[in-house]
Amino acid sequence: MRGGRSRSLAQALEEHLTEWAERTGTVVEIWALPGGDVPPRAARAVLATLGEALSNIERHSRANIVSVAVTLGGGGLRMTVSDDGAGFSGPAAGRGIAAMRAHFADLGGTLTVNGVVGGGTTVTAAAPR
């Protein structure tokens, strides 16, 4: 998100996570946010994917803590969202998961979702620079 008076991706993420934490009562740990400009298309993919991940956490996980890291480096963009909730077994499926994967596929990237019953869920996404 560049230019003029627009917010950076880091600012947008921080605001969204703060509002979500206040609304849900879930603790959010922000481990890393991108320090530089992120192309608008990539920023939209991150925000949409984060929104879906947080929605899934709110609806399904019963998590107490959510940890988020979004970084941009020479190798590209990486995003990790983890929770300490109920987790799951088997493959991750559903419209929300498909939508998250599609956001990163549009960037030439990938997204994985891993759950451990009683041990939480981690969404990891990566896209090349």
N, CA and C atoms as a LAMMPS dump frame, in Angstrom:
ITEM: TIMESTEP
0
ITEM: NUMBER OF ATOMS
387
ITEM: BOX BOUNDS ff ff ff
-5.0000000000000000e+02 5.0000000000000000e+02
-5.0000000000000000e+02 5.0000000000000000e+02
-5.0000000000000000e+02 5.0000000000000000e+02
ITEM: ATOMS id mol type element x y z
1 1 1 N 0.874 -1.152 0
2 1 2 C 0 0 0
3 1 3 C 0.919 1.211 0
4 2 1 N 0.859 1.952 -1.059
5 2 2 C 1.801 3.043 -1.228
6 2 3 C 1.089 4.355 -1.484
7 3 1 N 1.935 5.381 -1.43
8 3 2 C 1.513 6.668 -1.931
9 3 3 C 0.655 7.48 -0.987
10 4 1 N 0.63 8.77 -1.268
11 4 2 C -0.257 9.721 -0.619
12 4 3 C -0.494 9.502 0.85
13 5 1 N -1.777 9.479 1.184
14 5 2 C -2.143 9.38 2.589
15 5 3 C -2.601 7.968 2.954
16 6 1 N -2.34 7.002 2.098
17 6 2 C -2.786 5.651 2.408
18 6 3 C -1.934 5.063 3.535
19 7 1 N -2.556 4.16 4.266
20 7 2 C -1.862 3.515 5.36
21 7 3 C -0.915 2.454 4.808
22 8 1 N 0.159 2.202 5.532
23 8 2 C 1.035 1.098 5.157
24 8 3 C 0.345 -0.205 5.542
25 9 1 N 0.834 -1.302 4.985
26 9 2 C 0.284 -2.601 5.36
27 9 3 C 0.471 -2.836 6.851
28 10 1 N 1.618 -2.475 7.386
29 10 2 C 1.864 -2.662 8.822
30 10 3 C 0.828 -1.918 9.654
31 11 1 N 0.519 -0.678 9.286
32 11 2 C -0.486 0.092 10.018
33 11 3 C -1.857 -0.553 9.908
34 12 1 N -2.22 -0.981 8.698
35 12 2 C -3.525 -1.608 8.487
36 12 3 C -3.643 -2.894 9.298
37 13 1 N -2.576 -3.69 9.324
38 13 2 C -2.595 -4.934 10.1
39 13 3 C -2.733 -4.642 11.591
40 14 1 N -1.951 -3.699 12.072
41 14 2 C -1.999 -3.364 13.499
42 14 3 C -3.391 -2.893 13.914
43 15 1 N -4.005 -2.032 13.105
44 15 2 C -5.343 -1.539 13.413
45 15 3 C -6.362 -2.679 13.394
46 16 1 N -6.296 -3.513 12.366
47 16 2 C -7.249 -4.622 12.244
48 16 3 C -7.102 -5.59 13.417
49 17 1 N -5.872 -5.93 13.766
50 17 2 C -5.639 -6.874 14.86
51 17 3 C -6.069 -6.293 16.204
52 18 1 N -5.833 -5.015 16.409
53 18 2 C -6.25 -4.368 17.656
54 18 3 C -7.769 -4.376 17.779
55 19 1 N -8.461 -4.003 16.703
56 19 2 C -9.934 -4.003 16.73
57 19 3 C -10.481 -5.405 16.963
58 20 1 N -9.904 -6.406 16.277
59 20 2 C -10.373 -7.785 16.419
60 20 3 C -10.157 -8.28 17.845
61 21 1 N -8.995 -8.008 18.412
62 21 2 C -8.688 -8.438 19.786
63 21 3 C -9.651 -7.807 20.781
64 22 1 N -9.922 -6.525 20.615
65 22 2 C -10.851 -5.841 21.52
66 22 3 C -12.262 -6.414 21.402
67 23 1 N -12.681 -6.702 20.185
68 23 2 C -14.03 -7.212 19.955
69 23 3 C -14.2 -8.635 20.467
70 24 1 N -13.189 -9.482 20.279
71 24 2 C -13.323 -10.899 20.622
72 24 3 C -12.815 -11.243 22.022
73 25 1 N -11.979 -10.382 22.602
74 25 2 C -11.371 -10.686 23.892
75 25 3 C -10.212 -11.658 23.782
76 26 1 N -9.765 -11.937 22.576
77 26 2 C -8.64 -12.837 22.346
78 26 3 C -7.346 -12.033 22.345
79 27 1 N -6.321 -12.539 23.019
80 27 2 C -5.02 -11.878 23.047
81 27 3 C -4.35 -12.069 21.692
82 28 1 N -3.809 -10.985 21.134
83 28 2 C -3.079 -11.046 19.869
84 28 3 C -1.635 -10.643 20.126
85 29 1 N -0.728 -11.516 19.734
86 29 2 C 0.703 -11.219 19.78
87 29 3 C 1.155 -10.92 18.359
88 30 1 N 1.726 -9.743 18.158
89 30 2 C 2.265 -9.389 16.848
90 30 3 C 3.768 -9.618 16.912
91 31 1 N 4.231 -10.609 16.183
92 31 2 C 5.651 -10.957 16.206
93 31 3 C 6.458 -10.134 15.218
94 32 1 N 5.876 -9.84 14.06
95 32 2 C 6.596 -9.061 13.047
96 32 3 C 5.593 -8.463 12.076
97 33 1 N 5.903 -7.255 11.618
98 33 2 C 5.123 -6.6 10.569
99 33 3 C 6.108 -6.068 9.536
100 34 1 N 5.685 -5.979 8.264
101 34 2 C 6.618 -5.526 7.229
102 34 3 C 7.033 -4.081 7.451
103 35 1 N 8.331 -3.823 7.288
104 35 2 C 8.856 -2.482 7.512
105 35 3 C 8.782 -1.579 6.301
106 36 1 N 8.696 -2.143 5.116
107 36 2 C 8.709 -1.336 3.906
108 36 3 C 7.402 -1.386 3.156
109 37 1 N 7.447 -0.788 1.971
110 37 2 C 6.266 -0.787 1.111
111 37 3 C 5.983 -2.182 0.594
112 38 1 N 4.738 -2.548 0.621
113 38 2 C 4.278 -3.824 0.088
114 38 3 C 3.389 -3.494 -1.112
115 39 1 N 3.622 -4.158 -2.258
116 39 2 C 2.77 -3.876 -3.422
117 39 3 C 1.291 -4.031 -3.066
118 40 1 N 0.446 -3.161 -3.613
119 40 2 C -0.979 -3.177 -3.255
120 40 3 C -1.651 -4.537 -3.42
121 41 1 N -1.337 -5.247 -4.478
122 41 2 C -1.956 -6.558 -4.704
123 41 3 C -1.591 -7.535 -3.583
124 42 1 N -0.341 -7.512 -3.168
125 42 2 C 0.108 -8.385 -2.084
126 42 3 C -0.518 -7.954 -0.754
127 43 1 N -0.621 -6.649 -0.537
128 43 2 C -1.232 -6.142 0.699
129 43 3 C -2.688 -6.582 0.788
130 44 1 N -3.414 -6.503 -0.326
131 44 2 C -4.815 -6.949 -0.332
132 44 3 C -4.919 -8.444 -0.02
133 45 1 N -4.005 -9.237 -0.574
134 45 2 C -4.014 -10.687 -0.319
135 45 3 C -3.761 -10.976 1.16
136 46 1 N -2.816 -10.268 1.751
137 46 2 C -2.515 -10.467 3.174
138 46 3 C -3.725 -10.09 4.025
139 47 1 N -4.31 -8.935 3.77
140 47 2 C -5.447 -8.484 4.58
141 47 3 C -6.648 -9.411 4.434
142 48 1 N -6.926 -9.858 3.213
143 48 2 C -8.056 -10.767 3.002
144 48 3 C -7.809 -12.113 3.667
145 49 1 N -6.592 -12.624 3.552
146 49 2 C -6.249 -13.911 4.163
147 49 3 C -6.288 -13.813 5.685
148 50 1 N -5.748 -12.738 6.23
149 50 2 C -5.802 -12.543 7.675
150 50 3 C -7.245 -12.465 8.153
151 51 1 N -8.081 -11.739 7.429
152 51 2 C -9.489 -11.627 7.813
153 51 3 C -10.164 -12.985 7.874
154 52 1 N -9.906 -13.825 6.897
155 52 2 C -10.507 -15.16 6.871
156 52 3 C -9.936 -16.026 7.991
157 53 1 N -8.635 -15.951 8.219
158 53 2 C -8.018 -16.736 9.298
159 53 3 C -8.599 -16.334 10.653
160 54 1 N -8.741 -15.032 10.89
161 54 2 C -9.301 -14.573 12.164
162 54 3 C -10.764 -14.978 12.301
163 55 1 N -11.497 -14.949 11.212
164 55 2 C -12.892 -15.397 11.243
165 55 3 C -12.978 -16.874 11.621
166 56 1 N -12.109 -17.686 11.037
167 56 2 C -12.081 -19.111 11.376
168 56 3 C -11.708 -19.327 12.842
169 57 1 N -10.748 -18.561 13.32
170 57 2 C -10.343 -18.67 14.728
171 57 3 C -11.524 -18.33 15.628
172 58 1 N -12.197 -17.248 15.317
173 58 2 C -13.325 -16.797 16.137
174 58 3 C -14.462 -17.825 16.144
175 59 1 N -14.756 -18.409 14.987
176 59 2 C -15.879 -19.343 14.876
177 59 3 C -15.582 -20.742 15.393
178 60 1 N -14.334 -21.199 15.231
179 60 2 C -14.075 -22.618 15.448
180 60 3 C -13.071 -22.964 16.552
181 61 1 N -12.131 -22.093 16.86
182 61 2 C -10.972 -22.561 17.625
183 61 3 C -11.064 -22.45 19.146
184 62 1 N -11.871 -21.508 19.64
185 62 2 C -11.888 -21.241 21.077
186 62 3 C -10.48 -20.888 21.588
187 63 1 N -9.726 -20.163 20.801
188 63 2 C -8.345 -19.797 21.147
189 63 3 C -8.314 -18.703 22.199
190 64 1 N -7.266 -18.723 22.998
191 64 2 C -6.993 -17.652 23.956
192 64 3 C -5.959 -16.675 23.41
193 65 1 N -5.032 -17.193 22.591
194 65 2 C -3.938 -16.375 22.065
195 65 3 C -3.784 -16.643 20.571
196 66 1 N -3.61 -15.574 19.815
197 66 2 C -3.322 -15.642 18.387
198 66 3 C -2.012 -14.901 18.161
199 67 1 N -1.114 -15.52 17.4
200 67 2 C 0.18 -14.911 17.074
201 67 3 C 0.246 -14.665 15.578
202 68 1 N 0.731 -13.469 15.195
203 68 2 C 0.774 -13.084 13.789
204 68 3 C 2.157 -12.547 13.448
205 69 1 N 2.69 -12.999 12.31
206 69 2 C 3.937 -12.459 11.769
207 69 3 C 3.761 -12.286 10.266
208 70 1 N 4.094 -11.106 9.77
209 70 2 C 4.088 -10.831 8.335
210 70 3 C 5.413 -10.153 8.026
211 71 1 N 6.19 -10.756 7.13
212 71 2 C 7.498 -10.199 6.793
213 71 3 C 7.646 -10.089 5.284
214 72 1 N 8.462 -9.146 4.87
215 72 2 C 8.785 -8.95 3.464
216 72 3 C 10.295 -8.836 3.367
217 73 1 N 10.904 -9.777 2.65
218 73 2 C 12.352 -9.777 2.502
219 73 3 C 12.733 -10.077 1.072
220 74 1 N 14.01 -10.321 0.87
221 74 2 C 14.514 -10.609 -0.463
222 74 3 C 13.856 -11.815 -1.094
223 75 1 N 13.473 -12.791 -0.279
224 75 2 C 12.834 -13.997 -0.789
225 75 3 C 11.343 -13.845 -1.025
226 76 1 N 10.765 -12.76 -0.564
227 76 2 C 9.348 -12.541 -0.777
228 76 3 C 8.584 -12.235 0.492
229 77 1 N 7.296 -12.455 0.418
230 77 2 C 6.364 -12.151 1.496
231 77 3 C 6.022 -13.438 2.238
232 78 1 N 6.049 -13.391 3.563
233 78 2 C 5.655 -14.541 4.386
234 78 3 C 4.666 -14.08 5.437
235 79 1 N 3.693 -14.93 5.708
236 79 2 C 2.683 -14.622 6.721
237 79 3 C 2.41 -15.89 7.517
238 80 1 N 2.377 -15.745 8.832
239 80 2 C 2.034 -16.863 9.708
240 80 3 C 1.012 -16.379 10.728
241 81 1 N -0.066 -17.144 10.869
242 81 2 C -1.088 -16.877 11.882
243 81 3 C -1.278 -18.177 12.648
244 82 1 N -0.983 -18.152 13.946
245 82 2 C -1.098 -19.348 14.791
246 82 3 C -2.034 -19.07 15.945
247 83 1 N -2.74 -20.114 16.385
248 83 2 C -3.577 -19.976 17.572
249 83 3 C -3.371 -21.169 18.489
250 84 1 N -3.795 -21.007 19.724
251 84 2 C -3.664 -22.077 20.723
252 84 3 C -5.009 -22.761 20.968
253 85 1 N -5.85 -22.779 19.958
254 85 2 C -7.21 -23.29 20.111
255 85 3 C -7.343 -24.786 19.956
256 86 1 N -8.538 -25.194 19.565
257 86 2 C -8.923 -26.604 19.511
258 86 3 C -8.176 -27.396 18.457
259 87 1 N -7.718 -26.758 17.408
260 87 2 C -7.051 -27.472 16.33
261 87 3 C -8.014 -28.386 15.59
262 88 1 N -7.474 -29.292 14.785
263 88 2 C -8.296 -30.231 14.016
264 88 3 C -7.398 -31.339 13.511
265 89 1 N -8.022 -32.393 13.033
266 89 2 C -7.265 -33.464 12.388
267 89 3 C -7.721 -33.586 10.948
268 90 1 N -6.898 -34.158 10.128
269 90 2 C -7.242 -34.328 8.726
270 90 3 C -6.904 -33.113 7.904
271 91 1 N -7.239 -33.168 6.626
272 91 2 C -6.923 -32.044 5.747
273 91 3 C -7.827 -30.838 6.022
274 92 1 N -7.259 -29.66 5.844
275 92 2 C -8.027 -28.418 5.99
276 92 3 C -8.834 -28.21 4.718
277 93 1 N -10.126 -27.984 4.87
278 93 2 C -10.991 -27.81 3.709
279 93 3 C -12.071 -26.791 4.021
280 94 1 N -12.772 -26.385 2.993
281 94 2 C -13.876 -25.448 3.15
282 94 3 C -13.662 -24.227 2.279
283 95 1 N -14.729 -23.426 2.163
284 95 2 C -14.673 -22.24 1.308
285 95 3 C -13.654 -21.219 1.792
286 96 1 N -13.575 -21.023 3.107
287 96 2 C -12.627 -20.045 3.638
288 96 3 C -11.184 -20.434 3.364
289 97 1 N -10.885 -21.708 3.545
290 97 2 C -9.524 -22.203 3.272
291 97 3 C -9.22 -22.045 1.781
292 98 1 N -10.176 -22.407 0.935
293 98 2 C -9.984 -22.267 -0.511
294 98 3 C -9.751 -20.807 -0.892
295 99 1 N -10.484 -19.899 -0.28
296 99 2 C -10.318 -18.476 -0.572
297 99 3 C -8.931 -17.993 -0.144
298 100 1 N -8.475 -18.418 1.041
299 100 2 C -7.139 -18.016 1.487
300 100 3 C -6.077 -18.523 0.522
301 101 1 N -6.207 -19.783 0.104
302 101 2 C -5.229 -20.35 -0.847
303 101 3 C -5.255 -19.575 -2.161
304 102 1 N -6.445 -19.21 -2.619
305 102 2 C -6.574 -18.483 -3.886
306 102 3 C -5.908 -17.114 -3.818
307 103 1 N -6.017 -16.424 -2.685
308 103 2 C -5.382 -15.107 -2.546
309 103 3 C -3.883 -15.211 -2.783
310 104 1 N -3.251 -16.236 -2.214
311 104 2 C -1.806 -16.372 -2.37
312 104 3 C -1.438 -17.015 -3.698
313 105 1 N -2.281 -17.87 -4.221
314 105 2 C -2.031 -18.443 -5.554
315 105 3 C -2.009 -17.336 -6.6
316 106 1 N -2.865 -16.325 -6.444
317 106 2 C -2.896 -15.193 -7.377
318 106 3 C -1.574 -14.425 -7.384
319 107 1 N -0.803 -14.559 -6.298
320 107 2 C 0.509 -13.909 -6.202
321 107 3 C 1.632 -14.849 -6.624
322 108 1 N 1.273 -16.07 -7.035
323 108 2 C 2.285 -17.076 -7.355
324 108 3 C 2.793 -17.786 -6.129
325 109 1 N 2.042 -17.709 -5.042
326 109 2 C 2.485 -18.268 -3.772
327 109 3 C 1.676 -19.469 -3.336
328 110 1 N 1.901 -19.855 -2.096
329 110 2 C 1.241 -21.015 -1.512
330 110 3 C 0.726 -20.686 -0.122
331 111 1 N -0.207 -21.519 0.338
332 111 2 C -0.743 -21.389 1.684
333 111 3 C -1.004 -22.782 2.22
334 112 1 N -0.56 -23.014 3.454
335 112 2 C -0.826 -24.283 4.116
336 112 3 C -1.531 -24.025 5.437
337 113 1 N -2.331 -24.989 5.847
338 113 2 C -3.038 -24.922 7.12
339 113 3 C -2.768 -26.234 7.837
340 114 1 N -2.204 -26.14 9.03
341 114 2 C -1.903 -27.326 9.827
342 114 3 C -2.55 -27.204 11.186
343 115 1 N -3.22 -28.265 11.603
344 115 2 C -3.859 -28.287 12.907
345 115 3 C -3.418 -29.486 13.707
346 116 1 N -3.424 -29.315 15.016
347 116 2 C -3.152 -30.392 15.956
348 116 3 C -4.307 -30.396 16.939
349 117 1 N -5.02 -31.516 17.03
350 117 2 C -6.161 -31.585 17.93
351 117 3 C -5.706 -31.189 19.341
352 118 1 N -6.378 -30.19 19.901
353 118 2 C -6.046 -29.685 21.225
354 118 3 C -4.798 -28.826 21.268
355 119 1 N -4.142 -28.626 20.129
356 119 2 C -2.887 -27.875 20.101
357 119 3 C -2.872 -26.697 19.169
358 120 1 N -4.01 -26.347 18.597
359 120 2 C -4.078 -25.147 17.784
360 120 3 C -3.907 -25.376 16.299
361 121 1 N -3.897 -24.266 15.584
362 121 2 C -3.815 -24.256 14.132
363 121 3 C -2.823 -23.197 13.694
364 122 1 N -2.102 -23.504 12.616
365 122 2 C -1.167 -22.534 12.023
366 122 3 C -1.446 -22.415 10.535
367 123 1 N -1.626 -21.183 10.091
368 123 2 C -1.771 -20.862 8.674
369 123 3 C -0.45 -20.212 8.265
370 124 1 N 0.185 -20.767 7.225
371 124 2 C 1.454 -20.227 6.728
372 124 3 C 1.299 -19.957 5.251
373 125 1 N 1.628 -18.733 4.841
374 125 2 C 1.525 -18.348 3.438
375 125 3 C 2.825 -17.702 3.005
376 126 1 N 3.17 -17.929 1.747
377 126 2 C 4.381 -17.324 1.19
378 126 3 C 4.145 -16.983 -0.268
379 127 1 N 4.727 -15.873 -0.706
380 127 2 C 4.642 -15.476 -2.102
381 127 3 C 5.989 -14.868 -2.499
382 128 1 N 6.424 -15.134 -3.726
383 128 2 C 7.7 -14.563 -4.164
384 128 3 C 7.617 -13.05 -4.286
385 129 1 N 8.753 -12.407 -4.208
386 129 2 C 8.817 -10.944 -4.311
387 129 3 C 8.441 -10.486 -5.687
